Amino acid sequence: MSRPDARTYLVLPGDAGGPQLDAVLAEHDGDLYTEAGEDDGDRLALLTGRGFTVARREHVYAVPTAPPDGSSWPDGFGVVSAADADLVRLAALDQDLRRSVPGVDAWRTDPEAFRRETFDDPQFDPSTYLIAVDGGSGGYAGLVRVWIRPSVPRLGLIGVRAAYRRRGLARALVARVLGIMHERGAAEVVCEVDETNDGSNALFAGFGARRIGGNIELVRRPA
């Protein structure tokens, strides 16, 4: 699978073994990325035994939806649903924010592909995909999105453009979607955060998140 940042990702079925992996490796001569759960010793041994090394690690959190104390919406900003946003500007916001995420390179968001991947996804919910808007300029400042999965809702991305940081927008956006999920009866949402992302780890700690696991991204580079 080729991602929009030009990385090639290997997605192996859960029951894949050495022969399947060897067949893939024999046909690929560039950098190849993949992921395994931190507790999946068999998968990790299979990968590291074939030259994969650890690229980064991330925490998996369960975040309670109970409204936190002291949450407020920052002055000077509005909020709109992705369903009501300008597609080109929203795609540009998505691209900017993804490029600041650890483990992502020069991500390029194509508006039409973004539209399909977002609005055609059965887990998309316009009420839980929200954009913060600068009340003065109308600029898109940040976003939060929660995908409504059959098991547990997943907070897929929270981000604020550099010019708008340190104003409480990230916390306000997360609090807004957690409140929506709480009203619907969901006790928790899950999310993944890179272990080096101090800001996001502190943000979710402030919401009472608890660590329930972790993922390891690995890469195999050509000799």
Stockholm file with secondary structure:
# STOCKHOLM 1.0

chainA/1-223         MSRPDARTYLVLPGDAGGPQLDAVLAEHDGDLYTEAGEDDGDRLALLTGRGFTVARREHVYAVPTAPPDGSSWPDGFGVVSAADADLVRLAALDQDLRRSVPGVDAWRTDPEAFRRETFDDPQFDPSTYLIAVDGGSGGYAGLVRVWIRPSVPRLGLIGVRAAYRRRGLARALVARVLGIMHERGAAEVVCEVDETNDGSNALFAGFGARRIGGNIELVRRPA
#=GR chainA/1-223 SS CBCTTSCBBCCCCTTCCHHHHHHHHHTCCSCEEEEEETTCHHHHHHHHTTTCEEEEEEEEEEEECSCCTTCCCCTTEEEEEGGGSCHHHHHHHHHHHHTTSTTCCSCCCCHHHHHHHHHTSTTCCGGGEEEEEETTTCCEEEEEEEECCSSSCEEEEEEECGGGCSSSHHHHHHHHHHHHHHHTTCCEEEEEEETTCHHHHHHHHTTTCEEEEEEEEEEECCC
#=GC SS_cons         CBCTTSCBBCCCCTTCCHHHHHHHHHTCCSCEEEEEETTCHHHHHHHHTTTCEEEEEEEEEEEECSCCTTCCCCTTEEEEEGGGSCHHHHHHHHHHHHTTSTTCCSCCCCHHHHHHHHHTSTTCCGGGEEEEEETTTCCEEEEEEEECCSSSCEEEEEEECGGGCSSSHHHHHHHHHHHHHHHTTCCEEEEEEETTCHHHHHHHHTTTCEEEEEEEEEEECCC
//
